Amino acid sequence: MGWKGALIEGPLAIASRLAAPWGPLAATPREILVIRPNDLGDLHTTTPAFAALRRRFPSSRIVAAVGSWGSAVLTGNPNVDEVVELDAPWNNKFVADQSWRAIARFLWKSEQVRSLRRRGGFDVGIDVLGSHVGALLMMRLGVRYRIGVRGYRGGWSACQRYIRFSDRVHVARAALNQVALLGATELPDAIPQLFLSESERRDAERMWGERRHGTARLIVGSGGGLAGKCWPTDQMAGALASLTRTLRRGESPAVDVLLVGGAADRDPGRRIVELTGGAVRSVCGETSLRSTFALCAGADAVLTNASMLSHTAAAFRKPTVVVLGGMHQDQEAYDRLWGYPAPYRSVGPASAAERERGWPGVESVAGAVLSCLR
């Protein structure tokens, strides 16, 4: 946070005492509001915090305020009592207009905010991201005991308690540390938690199709939300072609490769299928978010860019290879914030030639995936 952001903290602190007074932490809060209207990977990393809250306050009502695009992440989660849609125009890739005018209009005129205000306030609120606008939102919603983050995007002056941002602390661990400020001592692993129904798992099995003896399943995410996260399509296709050639047995491939992604990934998915000579399948743009989760749960390994799929894979403890490069040149820094314990691994530019190109080579990635499958 720069000096301009720091200047906002003083007026914010005054406003928080006058316009939205603090309250003590209730022994048993009636409702706890968790604010996370950010991207899908961000929401994945917040799911362990819901489990920690449930352990700490078993009789409190836990309300998750998330973007409409992310509510499927929390479907079936036993640690969340209610999911409310909050399409906030900040820190996500789903709301196009994120100007200050749009933020002000949302805070003061949005029906989503008005609906939450009609509830009469919340005993506890956690702004997981930690920002000036998140703090303003908690004040608007009448949150009496507020948890935030100092040193990232501001807002801590309007909060009774806050963690200090560190780029050496995993994002999921940081969210758990916020719950620890409420007295939680039994903290789960900092690994996403997703919950699937049996029918979702059965549907995914039908999409995968009958498994041939000795054939492994590899799910691939070639998209990444931002172009700078995405390994070039021809290189992804080259790695998959190399992999399928290596593992081919007789007339049948020893690996069943399935590409997943949203509508924006449909054309790149088709291109990869063409470049691999039809050795892989693509369902990009054809499945729901929940279906993608279930397909991942049914896979044996995962290959993905730095995207939501890496967090989904972690939730199901799948051997995972994350391709880093482009906007993520610092492999160690990325893994510190967003990586997971083994069987997760990342592959970034290693040789001088790879560093010059900004991405790892085809054979480096194919070799890493082969190790996972074996």
C-alpha positions in Angstrom: 0.0 0.0 0.0 1.4 3.4 -1.1 1.4 6.8 0.6 -2.0 7.7 -1.0 -3.6 4.7 0.6 -2.0 5.5 4.0 -3.6 8.9 3.9 -7.0 7.4 3.8 -6.5 5.5 7.1 -6.9 8.6 9.3 -10.3 9.7 8.0 -11.4 6.0 7.9 -10.5 5.6 11.5 -12.5 8.6 12.5 -15.5 7.5 10.4 -15.3 4.0 12.0 -15.7 5.5 15.5 -18.4 8.0 14.6 -20.5 6.5 11.8 -20.1 2.8 12.6 -19.0 2.4 16.2 -17.1 -0.7 17.2 -18.6 -3.3 19.4 -17.1 -6.0 21.6 -16.6 -9.6 20.4 -19.7 -11.6 21.5 -19.0 -14.9 23.2 -21.3 -16.5 20.7 -21.8 -14.3 17.7 -25.3 -14.5 16.1 -24.0 -14.1 12.6 -20.5 -14.0 11.2 -20.0 -12.4 7.8 -17.1 -13.4 5.6 -16.5 -11.1 2.6 -14.7 -12.6 -0.4 -16.1 -11.3 -3.7 -12.8 -11.9 -5.5 -11.7 -14.5 -8.1 -12.3 -18.2 -7.9 -8.8 -19.2 -6.7 -9.1 -16.6 -3.9 -12.4 -18.1 -2.8 -10.9 -21.6 -2.9 -8.1 -20.5 -0.5 -10.7 -19.1 1.9 -12.6 -22.4 2.4 -10.3 -23.7 5.2 -11.3 -20.5 7.2 -14.9 -21.5 7.1 -14.0 -24.8 8.8 -12.0 -23.0 11.4 -14.9 -20.6 12.1 -17.3 -23.6 12.5 -15.0 -25.2 15.0 -14.6 -22.0 17.0 -18.3 -20.9 16.9 -20.4 -24.1 16.3 -23.7 -22.4 16.9 -23.1 -19.1 15.0 -24.6 -18.5 11.6 -21.8 -18.3 9.1 -22.6 -16.1 6.0 -20.3 -16.0 3.0 -20.6 -12.9 0.8 -19.1 -13.8 -2.6 -19.4 -12.9 -6.2 -22.3 -14.6 -8.1 -19.6 -16.3 -10.2 -18.2 -18.0 -7.2 -21.2 -19.3 -5.3 -20.7 -22.8 -6.8 -17.4 -23.1 -4.9 -19.4 -23.2 -1.6 -22.2 -25.5 -2.7 -22.6 -28.4 -0.2 -20.1 -26.8 2.2 -21.2 -27.9 5.7 -19.3 -25.0 7.3 -21.3 -22.3 5.5 -24.9 -21.6 6.5 -25.7 -19.1 3.9 -24.2 -17.8 0.6 -25.1 -14.3 -0.4 -24.2 -12.8 -3.8 -22.0 -9.7 -3.6 -20.8 -8.6 -7.1 -18.4 -6.0 -5.7 -16.5 -4.0 -8.3 -13.1 -4.5 -6.9 -10.3 -7.1 -7.0 -11.8 -9.5 -9.4 -11.9 -10.2 -13.2 -15.7 -10.5 -13.4 -16.9 -6.9 -12.9 -15.8 -4.8 -15.8 -16.1 -1.3 -14.3 -14.0 -1.0 -11.2 -13.7 2.8 -11.1 -14.2 4.7 -7.9 -17.5 5.9 -9.2 -18.6 2.3 -9.7 -17.4 1.4 -6.2 -19.3 4.4 -4.6 -22.4 3.5 -6.6 -22.2 -0.1 -5.4 -21.7 0.7 -1.7 -24.5 3.2 -1.5 -27.0 2.1 -4.2 -26.6 -1.6 -4.8 -29.6 -3.7 -3.9 -27.2 -6.4 -2.8 -25.8 -4.1 -0.1 -29.2 -2.7 0.8 -30.5 -6.3 1.3 -27.6 -7.0 3.7 -28.2 -3.7 5.6 -31.8 -4.7 6.2 -30.5 -7.6 8.4 -29.7 -5.2 11.1 -25.9 -5.7 11.3 -23.5 -8.5 11.9 -21.8 -9.4 15.2 -18.5 -10.2 13.3 -17.2 -9.4 9.9 -14.0 -10.6 8.1 -12.7 -8.8 5.1 -10.4 -11.6 3.9 -8.7 -9.5 1.2 -8.3 -6.4 3.5 -8.9 -3.1 1.7 -10.3 0.4 2.2 -13.5 -0.5 0.3 -13.9 -3.7 2.2 -13.7 -1.8 5.5 -16.2 0.7 4.2 -18.5 -2.1 3.2 -18.3 -3.6 6.7 -19.2 -0.2 8.2 -22.1 0.2 5.8 -23.4 -3.3 6.8 -23.2 -2.5 10.5 -20.6 -5.0 11.3 -19.8 -4.5 15.0 -16.5 -6.5 15.3 -14.3 -6.2 12.2 -11.3 -8.2 11.1 -9.0 -6.9 8.3 -5.5 -6.8 7.0 -2.8 -4.2 7.5 -0.2 -3.4 4.9 -2.0 -4.7 1.8 -4.8 -2.6 0.4 -5.7 -0.7 3.6 -8.8 -0.6 5.8 -7.2 -1.8 9.0 -7.8 1.5 10.8 -11.6 0.7 10.8 -11.0 -2.8 12.3 -10.6 -3.9 15.9 -8.2 -6.7 14.9 -6.1 -7.3 11.8 -3.3 -9.5 10.6 -0.2 -8.0 8.9 0.2 -8.8 5.2 3.3 -10.7 4.3 4.3 -12.1 0.9 5.9 -15.0 2.8 2.6 -16.3 4.1 0.3 -18.5 2.0 -3.0 -16.9 1.1 -5.0 -19.7 2.8 -2.9 -19.5 5.9 -3.4 -15.7 6.1 -7.2 -16.3 6.1 -6.8 -18.9 8.9 -4.7 -16.3 10.8 -7.7 -13.9 10.7 -9.9 -16.5 12.3 -7.2 -17.1 14.9 -7.7 -13.5 15.9 -11.2 -14.5 17.1 -9.7 -17.1 19.4 -9.7 -20.1 17.1 -6.9 -22.6 18.0 -8.0 -25.7 16.1 -7.0 -24.7 12.6 -7.2 -27.1 9.6 -4.6 -27.5 7.0 -4.2 -24.5 4.6 -5.6 -26.5 1.7 -8.9 -25.8 -0.1 -12.0 -27.7 0.8 -14.6 -28.7 -1.8 -17.6 -30.9 -1.3 -19.2 -33.0 -4.0 -22.4 -35.0 -4.1 -22.5 -38.6 -5.2 -24.6 -37.6 -8.3 -21.9 -35.1 -9.3 -19.2 -37.7 -9.0 -21.3 -40.2 -11.1 -21.9 -37.6 -13.8 -18.2 -36.9 -14.0 -17.4 -40.6 -14.3 -19.8 -40.8 -17.3 -18.0 -37.8 -18.8 -14.6 -39.5 -18.4 -16.0 -42.7 -19.8 -15.0 -46.3 -19.2 -11.4 -46.5 -17.9 -9.2 -48.9 -19.9 -7.0 -51.1 -17.9 -3.7 -49.3 -17.0 -4.9 -46.0 -18.5 -4.3 -42.9 -16.3 -6.5 -39.8 -16.4 -5.0 -36.4 -16.9 -7.1 -33.2 -16.6 -5.6 -30.1 -18.2 -6.4 -26.4 -17.6 -4.9 -24.5 -20.5 -6.6 -21.2 -19.6 -5.8 -18.8 -16.7 -8.1 -15.8 -16.5 -5.3 -13.5 -17.5 -3.2 -13.9 -20.7 0.0 -13.4 -18.7 -0.7 -16.6 -16.8 -1.2 -18.8 -19.8 1.5 -21.0 -21.4 1.3 -20.5 -25.1 -1.3 -22.9 -26.7 1.2 -24.4 -29.2 3.6 -25.3 -26.3 0.8 -26.8 -24.2 -0.1 -28.9 -27.3 3.5 -29.9 -27.8 3.8 -31.1 -24.2 0.6 -33.1 -24.4 1.6 -34.6 -27.8 5.0 -35.6 -26.4 3.3 -37.1 -23.3 0.8 -39.1 -25.2 3.4 -40.5 -27.6 5.6 -41.6 -24.7 2.8 -43.3 -22.9 1.0 -44.9 -26.0 0.7 -48.6 -25.7 -0.2 -50.5 -28.9 -3.3 -48.9 -30.5 -4.6 -47.3 -27.3 -3.2 -44.4 -25.3 -2.1 -45.1 -21.8 -3.3 -41.7 -20.7 -6.7 -40.2 -21.2 -6.3 -36.4 -21.5 -9.2 -34.1 -20.9 -9.0 -30.3 -21.4 -11.3 -28.2 -19.2 -12.0 -24.5 -19.1 -14.6 -21.8 -19.6 -16.2 -20.4 -22.8 -13.1 -18.2 -23.4 -11.0 -21.4 -23.6 -13.1 -23.1 -26.2 -11.1 -22.1 -29.2 -7.7 -22.7 -27.6 -9.0 -26.1 -26.6 -10.0 -26.9 -30.1 -6.6 -25.8 -31.3 -4.8 -28.1 -28.9 -6.9 -31.0 -30.0 -5.9 -30.3 -33.6 -2.2 -29.9 -32.8 -2.1 -33.2 -31.0 -3.8 -35.0 -33.8 -6.9 -35.7 -31.7 -4.9 -37.4 -29.0 -6.7 -35.3 -26.3 -10.3 -34.4 -25.7 -11.7 -30.9 -24.9 -14.8 -30.0 -23.0 -13.9 -26.3 -22.6 -17.0 -24.2 -22.4 -19.2 -27.3 -22.1 -19.1 -27.9 -18.4 -20.3 -26.1 -15.3 -17.9 -25.2 -12.5 -19.2 -28.0 -10.3 -18.7 -30.5 -13.2 -15.1 -29.3 -13.5 -14.6 -29.9 -9.8 -16.0 -33.5 -10.2 -13.9 -34.2 -13.3 -10.8 -33.1 -11.3 -11.8 -35.4 -8.4 -11.9 -38.3 -10.9 -8.5 -37.6 -12.4 -5.2 -39.2 -11.5 -3.1 -36.0 -12.2 -3.5 -32.4 -13.2 -1.6 -30.1 -15.5 -2.6 -26.5 -15.4 -1.5 -22.9 -15.6 -1.5 -20.7 -12.5 -5.3 -20.8 -12.3 -8.3 -22.0 -10.3 -7.7 -25.6 -11.3 -4.5 -25.8 -9.3 -6.5 -25.0 -6.1 -9.2 -27.5 -7.1 -6.5 -30.1 -7.5 -5.2 -29.3 -4.1 -8.6 -29.8 -2.6 -8.7 -33.4 -3.9 -5.0 -34.0 -3.2 -4.2 -34.7 -6.8 -0.6 -34.9 -8.1 -0.3 -31.5 -9.9 2.0 -29.7 -12.3 1.6 -25.9 -12.5 3.3 -24.2 -15.4 4.8 -20.9 -14.4 6.1 -18.1 -16.5 4.8 -14.9 -18.1 3.6 -12.8 -15.2 4.9 -15.3 -12.7 8.6 -15.4 -13.3 9.5 -15.8 -9.6 8.7 -19.5 -9.0 9.7 -19.5 -5.3 7.5 -16.4 -4.6 4.5 -17.9 -6.4 4.8 -21.2 -4.5 5.1 -19.4 -1.2 1.8 -17.6 -1.7 -0.2 -20.0 -3.9 1.5 -23.4 -3.9 0.8 -26.5 -1.8 2.6 -29.4 -0.3 3.5 -32.4 -2.5 2.1 -33.9 -4.6 2.0 -30.4 -6.0 4.9 -29.1 -8.0 5.5 -26.1 -10.2 7.7 -25.9 -13.3 9.2 -22.5 -14.3 11.9 -21.4 -16.6 15.1 -23.0 -15.5 17.7 -22.9 -18.3 19.1 -19.6 -19.8 17.1 -20.3 -23.0 13.9 -20.9 -21.0 14.4 -17.7 -19.0 14.9 -15.7 -22.2 11.6 -17.1 -23.6 9.9 -16.5 -20.2 8.4 -20.0 -20.0 9.7 -23.6 -19.4 10.3 -25.8 -22.3 7.9 -28.5 -23.6 10.0 -31.4 -22.5 10.5 -30.0 -19.0 6.7 -29.8 -18.5 6.1 -33.2 -20.2 8.7 -34.8 -18.0 7.2 -33.4 -14.8 3.7 -34.7 -15.8 5.2 -38.1 -16.7 6.7 -38.3 -13.2 3.3 -37.5 -11.7 1.5 -40.2 -13.7 4.1 -42.8 -12.8 
